[in-house]
Amino acid sequence: MSTHQTVEFLPRPEGRIAYTVTGTGPLVVAVPGMGDLRSTYRDLVPPLVAAGYRVAVTDLRGHGDSDTTFRTHGDVATGQDLLALVEQLGGPAVLVGSSMGAGAATWAAAERPDAVAGLVLLGPFLRDPAVSAARARASRLLYRVTLARPWGAAAWAGFYSSLTKGRKAPWHAEHVAALRASMREPGRLRSFRELALALTHAPVEARLPEVHAPAVAFMGSLDPDFSDQAAELTWIQESIGAQGHLVPDVGHYPQHQSPDVVAPATLAFLDGLRSSAGAHGWAARG
């Protein structure tokens, strides 16, 4: 099987979203989190394709190979992009999301239950962290300062590394270098800063009662974005009826920090959906 992937583009009102598609079979669409690249899924895509799934992986607005012309960012905008891609590729699809991408995928499941057959959530943000107004203002100021040129790309690369507590992929340093190089491209740091300043997960939390798609959630036991990882995972399980996996010795990116756990569990989840495709309307197309 060829590993060559051609980057394709989804036209959207404010620009184009970059994505790749590999394999044939029922559709799976994956989106990274804030400040990340499609390659965050490099250890997850091959086993899914080998198991008979068609996997599309997108870049966020302003990230990777997507255009930097977007002025609207966040969970809802990303969720709309996911639904547009599912429509273009011939859904329904299982949506895979990391960090804010998990929030966007969950919002999409509430918005278009006919288009979303299931959810795979990785280090998921489905609500805003419980912080004071003063701390929230301080965080926005920090984003303005740290995500500015000329130091912004290096600052984000260092922060990304701090989120990968515990186990690291053999290609961790390569990935961080790619993130840093990408953020140095014209317009990308600006886009990232605009996303960071605008981001809120409140629209996702408000729609959780409308989410009925089967879901599985993975939370790293060392994820520094959550003060109590087990409690957050339990809340997600209770809020949307998700299966839950607390992944040991892993930070914010289980998909590349512990693919030996995430890939088999994801395949088991997908295979379960596939076996009941008549009930969920998940069909093999393409």
N, C-alpha and C positions, 0 to 999 in steps of 0.2 A: 504494500500500500504506500503510495506516495505521501510524503510529509509536506510537499509544497502546498502553500496556501496563497491564493490570490486575494488581495485586499479588495473588497467591494465597498460600495457606498450607498447608503440609504438617504435619499433627498428628504430634508425636513424644512419647514418654513424659514429657519434662520441659518441653515447650513447643511452639511452632510455628516452622517454618522458612519464611521468606518467599521467594517466587520469582515470576518472570514467564516466560511462554511466548510466543514469536513464531514465525510461519511454519508450514509443513506439510512433511512428508517424514520421512526418517530422523532419529532423535532425537539431539541433542547437548545435554549438560548441563554447564554451566560453574559453577565456584565460585571466588570470590576467595581471596586470601591473608589472613593475620592482619592485622587493623586496616584492611581495605579494604572497599569497597562494590561492589555489582553493576555500578555504572557504570564500573568499571575495564574492562569489555568493550564499551563503547559504540561503539568503532571496529571491533570484530571481529564483532559480531552481525549488522549489516546485510548485509555481503557473504555471510555464511553463509545467511541467510534468502533473499537474492536468488538464491542458487545452488540453492535447493530443500531446505533443511534446517529442521527444527523445533528451535528453540534455547530451552532453559530456562536461566535464570541464577538462582542462589540467593544469599542472604546467609548468612554463617556464623552459628552460634549467638551470640546476643547482639549481633550487628552489624546495621546497616541497619534493615530492617523486621522482622527476626526477634525473637522474644521474648527478654527478659532473665532469664527464669526458669530457664534451664539451669544446672546445677551440674556437668555433665560436659562437658569440652572436649578438643579435640585431634584428631590425625589419624584415629584409629580412630572416634571419635564422628562426625566429619565424613564419613568414608567410609561409615558406617552411614546417615547422613542422605542421602547421594547415592544409595545403593542403594534406600532407601525411596522416593525421588523417582522414580527410574527405574521402580520397580515401579508406582507410582501413575500415571505417564504412559504406560506401555506400552513397555517396552524391547524389546530391549537398546539401549544408547546408547553413543556415544563420550563420554568424560568429558574435560573441559578443566579444568585446575587451575593456579592461580598460586601460587608459593611453597609454603606449607604445604598449600594446596589441591591442589597437584600430588602431594604425599605422600599425602593422603587418597584421591585418585583412584587412585593406584597400589595402595594397600592394598585398595581396593574391587575392583580387577581381580584381585588374588590371592584375595580372599574369595569373589567371585561371578563367575568367568570367563564364565558363561553370560549375565550381565547387562551385561558391558562389552565392547563391540566394538572399542574402541581408546582410546588415550590421547594427549592433547595437553598437554604439560607446559611450563610457562612459569616461568623462574627457579626450577627445582624443588629442593625440599629432600626428598631421599629417604634421608638419613642425617643424624645430628647432626654439627655441625662438630667437628673434632678440636681440643679445647681442654682445658686442665688443669682439675682439679677446683676449684682456687682461682678460676680465671677463670669457671667456670660458676657458682660461688657469688656472685661479684661481679656477674655478669649478672643473676641473680635479685634481688639487692639493688637493682640499678639499676632493674629493672622496678617493684619495690615503691615506690621513691621517685619515679621520673619519671611513672609512670602513676597518680598520685594526684591528687585534687582539691586546689586549684583549677587547677593548672597542667598536668594530664595531657593534656587535649585539645590544647592548644597545643604541648606537647612532642612528641606523636606526629605532629602535622601537620608540624612542623619536621623530624623524623626521616624521615618518609615522603618529603619533598622531597629529603633527602640520599641516599635510595636511588635516585632517578631521575637519576643522573649521565648526562651526555651529552644526547641529544635529548629534547625534551619535547613532549607533545601541546599543541596550541593551547589546549586547555581545562584545562591542568595546574593553574593557579591556582584555577579554579572547582572542580576535583575536590578539591584540598587543603582549600579552604574548606568543602566539603561533609563531608569527613572530620572536620574540627574541629567543625562544628556537630553532626554525628551523635554524636560522643563526649561532647558536653555534655548529651545527653539522659539522663534518669534511668536508672541501671542499666547503661549501655553501657560506661562506663570501667571499672566493676567487673568486668563480664563479660570485657572485653579483658584486664585485669590477671590474672584467673584463668586465662585461656587462656595468656597469656605465661608465667606461672609453672609451669603444668602441662605445657607443650609439650615433647614429645620425639619424634624421628622414628625412634627405635630399633624400634618395632613395624613400621614400613614397611620398613626395611632387612632385618629378619628374614624378611620375606615375599617379597623380590625374586626368589628362585629359583622362586617359584610364579606369577610374572607372565609370561604368554604372549601377552597382547593386543598387537597392533601398536601402536607408539608413535612419536611424534615429540617431540623436546625442543628448546626454544629457550633459549639462555643469552646474556644480555647480556655483551659483552666488557668492560664497565665495572662489572659487578655488584659492589657493595661487600660483599655477604654472602659472597663466595667469594674466597679469597686467590689461587686459580688457576682462573679460569673455564673455560679450555680443558680443563684436567685433570679438572675436575668433570664437564664435559660428556662427555668420553671415558669416564669411569667409568660414567656413566649409560647411555651407548650400549652398553658392554660388559656391564653388569649386566642389562639388560632387552631388549637387541637393538633399541634405539631408533634411528631416524634422528636426526641432530643438526644444529642450526644455531647457530653462534656469531654473534650479531647485533652488528655493529659500532656503536660510539658509543651504546650503550644500557646502562642500569643494570638494576634488578631487575624492571622491568615491561615486557617487550617488547610485550605486547598493546596498550599505549597509547603507548609510546615509539616503536615502529617498526611500526605496522600495515601499512605498505607492504611489509614483509618477511613479517610473521607471517600476515597474511590470505591471500595467495596460496599460501604454503607449506602452510598448514592446509587450504585448499581442495583442493590437489593431494593431500594425504594422505587427506582424507575421500572425494574422488572415487575414489581407488584402492580404498578399502574398499568403497565403494558398488558398484563394478564387480564386486567379488568377494563380494557380500553373501551368496550362497549358501553360501560356505565359512565365513563368519564369523557367519551368522545375523542380520545387521543388516537390519531390514526397515522400510519406510516405514509408519508408523501415525499415527493422529490426523488 
